[in-house]
């Protein structure tokens, strides 16, 4: 990993040059993260009650498992960039009643919701990564790929958020979310979108970061 920090760089370019970022996105390299995490005790205590409330939900084991996978596979150097370049919220008060939400810069990256006693996910990605010709044409969404990236075709749907090159993917059920996260093309697309927004500068949602959730995201436990 490039150790040099350029004062004129923003976002991840302070820690990783663009080639390293690209290689990580394509799964060609493992990035060396920091050994220690910076922490705000005030924020840790602020969201403990919400975290304990989440743990009482029947979906809690699945939520924590998906978070571990997302933290391990979808965020570059997550310990070094925690809170300042990405954050995770627990039972956020915004519309939609999400169980958790991950943000970077001013952008929502990933959310999990209750679906009965199971869960459903919302991934925000680049549209061009999911069209058959990498265009921004809404009519060229690669539906065949989307359906093959989950357990059953009924588990996936999509919509077009406002903004250029934006695409929202909804995946229903723990098993299909797990499959989507391990499908190479989908994982590369998630990484690409996350890199885009982590490179835009400091995270605007630092004050809603839940360290208790982040503990699970950054756990060394292997699954």
C-alpha positions as CSV (number, residue, x, y, z in Angstrom):
1,X,0.0,0.0,0.0
2,X,1.3,3.4,-0.8
3,X,2.3,5.1,2.5
4,X,2.8,8.6,1.1
5,X,0.0,11.1,1.9
6,X,-0.4,14.0,-0.4
7,X,-1.8,17.1,1.2
8,X,-3.5,18.0,-2.1
9,X,-5.3,14.6,-2.3
10,X,-8.8,14.0,-1.2
11,X,-10.6,10.8,-0.2
12,X,-8.9,7.5,-0.5
13,X,-6.1,9.0,-2.6
14,X,-4.5,10.0,0.6
15,X,-3.9,6.4,1.4
16,X,-4.1,4.4,-1.8
17,X,-3.0,5.4,-5.3
18,X,-5.5,4.9,-8.1
19,X,-3.8,1.8,-9.4
20,X,-4.1,0.1,-6.0
21,X,-7.7,1.1,-5.8
22,X,-8.4,-0.4,-9.3
23,X,-6.6,-3.6,-8.4
24,X,-8.6,-4.0,-5.2
25,X,-11.8,-3.3,-7.1
26,X,-11.0,-6.1,-9.5
27,X,-9.9,-8.5,-6.7
28,X,-6.3,-8.5,-7.8
29,X,-4.8,-7.4,-4.5
30,X,-5.3,-7.4,-0.8
31,X,-4.9,-4.1,0.9
32,X,-3.0,-3.7,4.2
33,X,-5.3,-1.9,6.7
34,X,-4.4,-0.2,9.9
35,X,-4.0,-2.4,13.0
36,X,-5.8,0.0,15.4
37,X,-9.1,2.0,15.1
38,X,-9.7,5.6,16.1
39,X,-12.8,5.8,18.4
40,X,-15.1,8.4,19.9
41,X,-16.4,7.1,23.2
42,X,-19.1,9.7,23.1
43,X,-20.5,8.2,19.9
44,X,-20.0,4.6,21.1
45,X,-22.2,5.3,24.2
46,X,-24.7,7.4,22.2
47,X,-25.9,4.5,20.1
48,X,-25.6,1.6,22.5
49,X,-29.3,1.6,23.3
50,X,-30.2,1.4,19.6
51,X,-27.7,-1.4,19.1
52,X,-29.2,-3.4,22.0
53,X,-32.7,-2.8,20.5
54,X,-31.5,-4.2,17.2
55,X,-30.0,-7.3,18.9
56,X,-33.5,-8.1,20.2
57,X,-34.9,-8.3,16.6
58,X,-35.2,-11.8,15.1
59,X,-33.2,-10.6,12.1
60,X,-30.1,-9.6,14.2
61,X,-27.9,-12.7,13.5
62,X,-28.4,-12.3,9.7
63,X,-27.8,-8.5,9.8
64,X,-24.5,-8.9,11.7
65,X,-23.4,-11.7,9.3
66,X,-24.1,-9.6,6.2
67,X,-22.4,-6.6,7.8
68,X,-19.3,-8.7,8.5
69,X,-19.1,-9.8,4.8
70,X,-19.8,-6.2,3.6
71,X,-17.1,-4.7,5.8
72,X,-14.6,-7.4,4.8
73,X,-15.3,-7.4,1.1
74,X,-16.8,-4.1,0.0
75,X,-15.0,-1.3,1.8
76,X,-11.3,-0.6,1.2
77,X,-9.1,-0.3,4.3
78,X,-12.2,0.0,6.5
79,X,-10.3,0.4,9.8
80,X,-8.2,3.3,8.5
81,X,-11.2,5.0,6.9
82,X,-13.8,4.2,9.6
83,X,-16.3,7.0,10.4
84,X,-14.4,9.7,8.4
85,X,-14.9,8.1,5.0
86,X,-17.7,5.7,5.7
87,X,-20.1,5.1,8.6
88,X,-22.8,2.7,9.6
89,X,-26.0,3.7,11.3
90,X,-28.2,1.6,13.6
91,X,-31.9,1.9,13.3
92,X,-31.6,5.3,11.5
93,X,-34.5,7.6,12.1
94,X,-34.8,8.5,8.4
95,X,-37.8,7.3,6.3
96,X,-37.9,3.6,5.4
97,X,-37.3,2.0,8.8
98,X,-33.9,0.5,7.9
99,X,-32.2,-1.7,10.4
100,X,-28.8,-0.5,9.3
101,X,-27.4,1.9,6.7
102,X,-23.9,2.4,5.4
103,X,-23.0,5.9,4.0
104,X,-20.0,7.6,2.4
105,X,-19.6,11.2,1.5
106,X,-23.3,12.3,1.0
107,X,-24.4,9.0,-0.4
108,X,-26.2,6.0,0.9
109,X,-24.3,2.9,-0.1
110,X,-26.1,0.0,1.4
111,X,-29.1,-0.7,3.7
112,X,-30.8,-3.7,5.3
113,X,-34.5,-3.9,6.2
114,X,-36.7,-6.4,7.9
115,X,-38.7,-8.7,5.6
116,X,-40.8,-10.7,8.0
117,X,-38.3,-12.5,10.1
118,X,-35.8,-12.4,7.2
119,X,-34.0,-9.4,5.7
120,X,-33.9,-7.5,2.4
121,X,-31.1,-5.3,1.1
122,X,-30.8,-2.2,-1.0
123,X,-27.6,-1.7,-2.9
124,X,-26.9,1.6,-4.6
125,X,-24.4,1.2,-7.5
126,X,-23.5,2.6,-11.0
127,X,-26.1,1.9,-13.7
128,X,-23.4,1.4,-16.2
129,X,-22.1,-1.6,-14.3
130,X,-25.5,-3.3,-14.8
131,X,-26.4,-2.6,-18.4
132,X,-25.5,-5.0,-21.3
133,X,-23.4,-2.4,-23.1
134,X,-22.2,-0.3,-20.0
135,X,-24.4,2.6,-21.2
136,X,-26.8,4.7,-19.1
137,X,-29.8,3.5,-21.1
138,X,-32.5,2.4,-18.7
139,X,-33.7,-0.1,-21.3
140,X,-30.5,-2.0,-21.4
141,X,-30.4,-3.3,-17.8
142,X,-28.9,-6.8,-17.8
143,X,-31.8,-8.5,-16.2
144,X,-30.5,-11.9,-17.0
145,X,-27.4,-11.2,-15.0
146,X,-29.3,-9.8,-12.0
147,X,-31.5,-12.9,-11.9
148,X,-28.5,-15.2,-12.0
149,X,-26.9,-13.4,-9.1
150,X,-29.6,-14.4,-6.6
151,X,-31.1,-17.7,-5.5
152,X,-34.4,-17.2,-7.4
153,X,-35.3,-14.4,-9.9
154,X,-38.1,-13.2,-7.7
155,X,-35.6,-12.2,-5.1
156,X,-34.2,-9.2,-7.1
157,X,-35.7,-6.0,-8.4
158,X,-34.4,-2.6,-9.3
159,X,-35.2,1.1,-9.7
160,X,-33.5,4.3,-11.0
161,X,-32.7,6.8,-8.4
162,X,-32.3,10.5,-9.4
163,X,-28.8,11.3,-10.6
164,X,-26.6,10.2,-13.5
165,X,-25.3,6.7,-13.6
166,X,-27.3,5.7,-10.5
167,X,-29.0,2.3,-10.0
168,X,-30.8,0.8,-7.0
169,X,-30.9,-3.0,-6.6
170,X,-33.2,-4.6,-4.0
171,X,-32.4,-8.2,-3.0
172,X,-34.7,-10.2,-0.8
173,X,-33.6,-12.9,1.7
174,X,-30.4,-13.7,3.5
175,X,-29.4,-16.5,1.0
176,X,-29.8,-14.2,-2.1
177,X,-28.0,-11.3,-0.4
178,X,-25.1,-13.6,0.4
179,X,-25.0,-14.9,-3.2
180,X,-25.2,-11.4,-4.6
181,X,-22.2,-10.3,-2.5
182,X,-20.1,-13.2,-3.7
183,X,-21.0,-12.9,-7.4
184,X,-17.8,-11.4,-9.0
185,X,-19.4,-8.9,-11.3
186,X,-21.8,-7.6,-8.6
187,X,-19.0,-7.4,-6.0
188,X,-16.8,-5.4,-8.4
189,X,-19.7,-3.0,-9.1
190,X,-20.3,-2.5,-5.3
191,X,-16.6,-1.8,-4.8
192,X,-16.5,0.6,-7.8
193,X,-19.5,2.7,-6.4
194,X,-18.0,2.7,-2.9
195,X,-14.6,3.9,-4.3
196,X,-16.4,6.7,-6.2
197,X,-18.0,8.1,-3.1
198,X,-15.3,7.5,-0.6
199,X,-13.0,9.4,-3.0
200,X,-15.3,12.5,-2.9
201,X,-14.1,13.5,0.5
202,X,-15.1,13.3,4.2
203,X,-18.2,11.4,5.2
204,X,-21.1,13.7,6.0
205,X,-22.7,11.2,8.4
206,X,-19.9,10.8,10.9
207,X,-22.2,11.8,13.8
208,X,-24.5,8.8,13.2
209,X,-21.7,6.2,13.2
210,X,-22.5,3.2,15.5
211,X,-19.3,1.7,16.8
212,X,-21.0,-1.4,18.1
213,X,-22.2,-2.3,14.6
214,X,-18.7,-1.4,13.3
215,X,-17.2,-3.9,15.7
216,X,-19.0,-6.6,13.9
217,X,-18.2,-5.3,10.5
218,X,-14.5,-5.1,11.3
219,X,-14.3,-8.4,13.2
220,X,-11.5,-10.8,12.2
221,X,-13.9,-13.7,12.5
222,X,-13.9,-15.8,9.3
223,X,-17.2,-17.1,8.0
